[in-house]
Amino acid sequence: MKYRLYAPGPTPVPEDVLTEMAKPILHHRTPAAEKIIEEVREGLKWIFQTKEEVLILAASGTGAMEGSVTNLLSKKDHALVIDGGKFGERWWKILKAHGIEHDVIKVEWGKAVNADLVAQKLQSQDYRAVYMQASETSTGVAHPVKQIADIVKGYPNTALVVDGITAVGVVNLPMDSWGIDILVSGSQKAFQLPPGLAFAALSQKAWGMVEKSDLPKFYFNFKSEKKNILLNTTAYTPAISLVAGLRLVLQNLKKEGLENIFKRHEKMAQAVRSAAVAIGLKLYAPESPSAAVTAIYGPSGIDTGQIVKTLRIDFNMTIANGQDDAKGKIFRIGHLGYYDAMDMITVWSAIEMALTKLGYKFEKGKGVAKMMEILM
Ligand SMILES: *Cc1c(COP(=O)(O)O)cnc(C)c1O
C-alpha cells in the first residue's frame, strides 16, 4: 500500500524536492551554498511578508520558539501567554524553564482567545512580550492575530511573538503590515520539507529588545545568526540539504502566488469541514477554524483512536488523534503544505469507510459528494 500522510506536521514532501535534497552534500562555506542561501533569504522574506531578515535555524520549530524567549527577554521581564492548546502550553513551559515570570490567558480548547482579555491584561501589567499561536494545531483553532497585533501596537515596549508554524504559507499573516514582532515557523508544515529547519523573523522593535536581552543563550543566538545571514551564511553548519530543498519549494510556491496558496488551503479546509458536517459529525472548532488542520469530534461511542488505527491498518494512512483531554474524542486531518483537492477526497473516502466499519450509521458517500460539490 502506498503511504499517505495527513498529519498536521510532518507533511508530505513533493518528489522534485526529495530529488533536490538527495543531491551530493554541498559544503556550506562555498559560493554555491551562499548562492542558495541568498535566494532562500529573498523567498523567505516573501512568504513571511516582511522586509526583515528571516533567520534559518537547524532545529524543529520549538528551537525558534525557545530562541524567541531567550533572545528577546531579560531576567526581570514579565511575559503574557495565550494558551489554548498544546502549543500555547509550550510557550509558558519554555518561559518557566528559563525562569521568566509570566501570566497565562487560558483559553478553552476549541475556542479562539477573546482579544479583549489581552487588552485588559496589557492595561493591568507591564508585559515585555505577548506569546501566542496563529494556528493552534492541537485544537484546529485560528486565533485573531490581527486584532491582538492592533492592541499590542499601542505598547511601544511590548513585543508580539507569534508562532506561525501552521500558519505561514497557509493563511495571510503579513508580518510587517500587521505589526508582528517575532514570527516563527518550521520546515515540516506548510514548507513541504522534512523536519529540521526552524525560522524566525524579527521586527525592528524586537531587534531593539534583543540588544538589551540578558538571558543566557548560545546555539540559538539571533544576533549572530543575523550577522551571518546578511553574508548569506549561518553561524553554525546549516541543514544544507534541507535549505537546498527549501530553495526549490520557495520557487514553486512563488509560481503559485500567495493569494492562490491561501485560497488552496481555505478550499481544502472548507471541503473537509463540510464533509464532516454532511455525515453528521461535529467540528471541534466551528467558530474560528484553522485552515491548516481540521479537528472533528468522533461519533458518540467511537473512540477516535479506532478511526486513526483503522486508517493506518486498512489504508496505510496517517491522521492525528486528539491530545490530552481531547484524545479519543477528536481526530485531526492536516491539510497544509503539499496537498490538493484530490488528496482531500482520498482521505475523506477512507474516513467514511473506517467509520462504516466501526459501526457509525450514515449515508455513505455523502461527505465525499459534498466535497466534490465544493471542489468543483
Ligand atoms: C508543529 C508545531 C510546533 C513545533 O513543533 P516541533 O515539533 O518543535 O517542530 C510549534 N507550534 C505549532 C503550532 C506547531 O504546529
The ligand as an SDF file (V2000), in Angstrom:
LIG
                    3D

 15 15  0  0  0  0  0  0  0  0999 V2000
    4.4850   21.6760   14.9180 C   0  0  0  0  0  0  0  0  0  0  0  0
    4.2720   22.8800   15.7130 C   0  0  0  0  0  0  0  0  0  0  0  0
    5.2800   23.4250   16.5150 C   0  0  0  0  0  0  0  0  0  0  0  0
    6.6930   22.9200   16.5620 C   0  0  0  0  0  0  0  0  0  0  0  0
    6.8410   21.6620   16.9480 O   0  0  0  0  0  0  0  0  0  0  0  0
    8.2160   20.9300   16.6490 P   0  0  0  0  0  0  0  0  0  0  0  0
    7.9140   19.5180   16.9690 O   0  0  0  0  0  0  0  0  0  0  0  0
    9.2380   21.5270   17.5210 O   0  0  0  0  0  0  0  0  0  0  0  0
    8.5280   21.1920   15.2000 O   0  0  0  0  0  0  0  0  0  0  0  0
    5.0160   24.5760   17.2240 C   0  0  0  0  0  0  0  0  0  0  0  0
    3.8300   25.1750   17.1550 N   0  0  0  0  0  0  0  0  0  0  0  0
    2.8430   24.7100   16.3860 C   0  0  0  0  0  0  0  0  0  0  0  0
    1.5510   25.4620   16.3300 C   0  0  0  0  0  0  0  0  0  0  0  0
    3.0220   23.5470   15.6420 C   0  0  0  0  0  0  0  0  0  0  0  0
    2.0350   23.0840   14.8750 O   0  0  0  0  0  0  0  0  0  0  0  0
  1  2  1  0
  2  3  1  0
  2 14  2  0
  3  4  1  0
  3 10  2  0
  4  5  1  0
  5  6  1  0
  6  7  2  0
  6  8  1  0
  6  9  1  0
 10 11  1  0
 11 12  2  0
 12 13  1  0
 12 14  1  0
 14 15  1  0
M  END
$$$$
